[in-house]
Amino acid sequence: MDRYNDFSVEDFVWDDFFRQWTLSPTSETDALWDDWIDANPEMLEKVEQAKAIVLSLRLHEPEIDDSEINQVVKQTVGRITEANEDSARAPRRLVPAFSIPWMQFAAAVALIMLMGWAVYSVMIKREEKPELSQQDSVIEPNGAMTEKTNSTSQTIELALSDGSKISLAPKGRIRYPERFDGERREVFLEGEAFFDITKDPQHPFLVYANGLVTKVLGTSFRIKAYGNSREVTVEVKTGKVAVFAQSDPHLKEKVADKQLQGVVLTPNQKIIYARNEVKMVKTLVEKPEMVVSKAEIPQFEFEDTPASEVFNTIARAYGIDILYDEALLRDCPLTARLDNQTLHDKLSIICKAVESSYEIVDGQVIIHSKGCRN
Amino acid sequence: MNSTSPFSEDRVLWQDFLAGEVRAFEKLMSDNFRLLFRYGSKFSKDRELVKDSIQDLFLVLWEKRDNLNPDAAVKPYLMASLRRLMHRQVSSRTWVGGEALQEEDDYFEIEFSVEDDYIRNEATHSRTHHLQKLINALPRRQKEVVYLKFFQELSREQIAEVMGVSPQTVSNLLQIAIRHLKTHWKAEFLIFFLLHFLF
């Protein structure tokens, strides 16, 4: 609080924490500010004045009453349900687009751009094609490389010389050596593929995709690296995976090291790598699956079980970290059957029951709770 | 924490909306209507236009629901979409009409009222009224940032999303606006004080 010692009235008025206290005080902030004012009695007048200003300067918002809102909402809901019923018979007519003058203009512009693109793609695109192999600076291509493009509408299975399997999604493109004989196993991907890699700690397996390097010793995971998307995602199914940017200053060491360096992902975690921002966000995959074998799947039936124990059971089954305040949740008993829900549904139900909420930060689940002892 | 972490309720509602549940559509729209109406009114005084725009916004979102981000932060996303939609409407009218309605694009109207109940002395009274005038006189974008930050309590990142600018730009705008408010306010206050004592 010392930073407030030489605040002026103006400074207080625009200070977040001060405003928060003034507009929605809690017992904690009241105590904090009262103590501070006791210690700095000369500030009392400024505080009083700033408080009066913050409270009195109200934004004059246009009013709309509930019945008016209700009417618009009902009307809109009517339009969408009607549209749902109609959609089988006729395409929905929202706005007669080309009757709007600027739409005609926009259409003309679009047409010109399309023609320009067509010319461009015929003349220039051809030269760009071989980028898949040239994007790498680390690689010394030894031996013959094979390139496969999946132009079918189904996923195709590829077997590599080390026994690893790759499922290449439609439109995906992959380049790999016919035989892995170097220290490392390296492949290049554009598009989406699922990898099931044979374990070989002496020969790390690396996937280069849109500026992101994914390094594993033996595991299964999925990479999505579409050419037109700014993001690369890596989702781990089993084992451990390390990822780092190809622009990483320590790229050479990270590639060469037999250990996994960089951001390490464990099952059910995924990373989103935004190419233009060079930042990685670790989170959970959309539909986390249990990592334990079928026989080991626990009974998700709880009767007066402390919520902390319930979270532990779930964390073990999904191989993820769930962080919570042990002391608070020990006193929150839970009775529920949760064997058919997804992870997110399970968490939502539990949180609802014990009046908490959860969020996913850095690939972990964090439970916010006030506890159940009133 | 329950009320501050929008995860459980807003997020679930949004995902139900994306899954095509009419009930979720209805709740999402009525829950956010007042907020959007107030925000939209900053761009146009025409109540009916604002209401229509919100309706259009939800119809468009419903049509596009298969392609929307399930992890979007709902409130800022809705505000940003409404802002874009209304700007487009205003500028398309300018195009078609051929009239120079340029200034409409710069429209961002906020009205403050001073509730005198809280004010005990005259100095505070005049300071508050003066501050009100200064805020109203800020350039449009600065005014919008001040509004979103202090009166809608959005974070820097959320404001950036709503206004379609970088978080750094938000910080800059905010800093310029607050510095302007503080310095002018101080000067004016000094004059007031001097006058008060001299005469």
Interface residues (C-beta under 8 A of the other chain):
Chain A: S8 V9 E10 D11 V13 W14 R19 Q49 K51 A52 I53 L55 S56 L57 R58 L59 H60 E61 P62 I64 E68 I69 N70 V72 V73 Q75 T76 V77 R79 I80 T81 N84 R92 L94 I100 P101 W102 F105 S348 C351 K352 E355 S356 S357 Y358 E359 H368 S369 K370
Chain B: M1 N2 S5 F7 S8 V12 V22 F25 E26 M29 S30 F33 R34 F37 R38 S41 R47 K51 I54 Q55 F58 L59 W62 E63 S92 W95 V96 I110 E111 F112 S113 V114 E115 D116 D117 Y118 I119 R120 A123 T124 R127 T128 L131 Q132 Y147 F150 F151 I178 L181 K182 W185 K186
